Amino acid sequence: MHWGPNTEPDTQAFVRRAIADQSSKPRTRYEFAITVKASGELIGGCGIEATRPERKEGVIFYSLNKAHWGKGYGTESARALVDFGFARLALHRIFALCDPSNIGSNHVLNKAGMTLEGRQREDFLMRGKWRDTMVYAILEREWSSTGQLLGGLSPSN
Ligand SMILES: CC(C)(COP(=O)(O)OP(=O)(O)OC[C@H]1O[C@@H](n2cnc3c(N)ncnc32)[C@H](O)[C@@H]1OP(=O)(O)O)[C@@H](O)C(=O)NCCC(=O)NCCS
């Protein structure tokens, strides 16, 4: 789930892909639901993909229902994804991409312990306008030195 899903066909394709991911071997992509612990309410989704498994590199992504922004769930999700990527997938490097104007996401990536590595200029065409992309990343040794433990991510299958 990178930028959506939006339309019904988008949603169907997203669900089909998430289901197919579960049985792909080797598995390189995990989609997670973000729920409120107390109520079980579904408030968003997040995921991690080993983009270049041979280099042990992966990317994280997340999206929350607007009604639940600013409550710390984005930060909690990003941290859990980073934990999952290093502890479970044995990655060496995890990165994330975000729009420079997305203040919330830039904050989230900082708070997940990631370092801003740079800004790719006009690498993304959105609604007819070229956009820059911020690149954040964290290495396994940086993560392990913080003593983080595996977060609450549990892929049931
Ligand atoms: C980006 C997103 C995940 C942030 O999630 P969130 O749960 O609101 O983030 P948090 O509550 O963990 O906030 C983290 C920090 O960013 C700050 N922040 C969040 N949104 C902000 C905003 N719009 N403007 C300024 N600061 C913001 C919070 O105050 C917090 O800072 P603090 O710890 O110093 O108080 C959420 O806005 C979202 O789902 N957006 C749409 C999808 C998206 O952009 N995904 C990311 C693609 S790269």
The ligand as an ORCA input file, in Angstrom:
! r2SCAN-3c Opt
* xyz 0 1
  C       2.331     10.628      7.725
  C       1.449      9.990      8.782
  C       1.630      8.488      8.745
  C       1.850     10.541     10.157
  O       1.238      9.733     11.133
  P       0.829     10.298     12.570
  O       0.297      9.158     13.347
  O      -0.014     11.484     12.416
  O       2.266     10.723     13.150
  P       2.653     10.857     14.679
  O       1.419     11.133     15.468
  O       3.439      9.664     15.054
  O       3.529     12.176     14.662
  C       4.920     12.206     14.613
  C       5.387     13.613     14.796
  O       5.040     14.392     13.649
  C       4.244     15.491     14.032
  N       3.253     15.679     12.988
  C       2.415     14.758     12.482
  N       1.677     15.297     11.493
  C       2.073     16.596     11.390
  C       1.690     17.670     10.546
  N       0.759     17.523      9.599
  N       2.306     18.872     10.706
  C       3.265     19.039     11.647
  N       3.681     18.037     12.464
  C       3.087     16.833     12.342
  C       3.609     15.090     15.339
  O       3.253     16.209     16.111
  C       4.726     14.309     15.970
  O       5.696     15.171     16.502
  P       6.072     15.159     18.078
  O       6.406     13.741     18.413
  O       7.205     16.074     18.160
  O       4.826     15.595     18.739
  C      -0.050     10.317      8.531
  O      -0.188     11.703      8.463
  C      -0.590      9.711      7.246
  O      -1.031      8.564      7.236
  N      -0.576     10.463      6.144
  C      -1.103     10.019      4.876
  C      -0.253      8.930      4.241
  C       1.194      9.284      4.151
  O       1.556     10.430      3.950
  N       2.042      8.251      4.315
  C       3.462      8.424      4.287
  C       3.964      8.393      2.896
  S       5.707      8.769      2.858
*
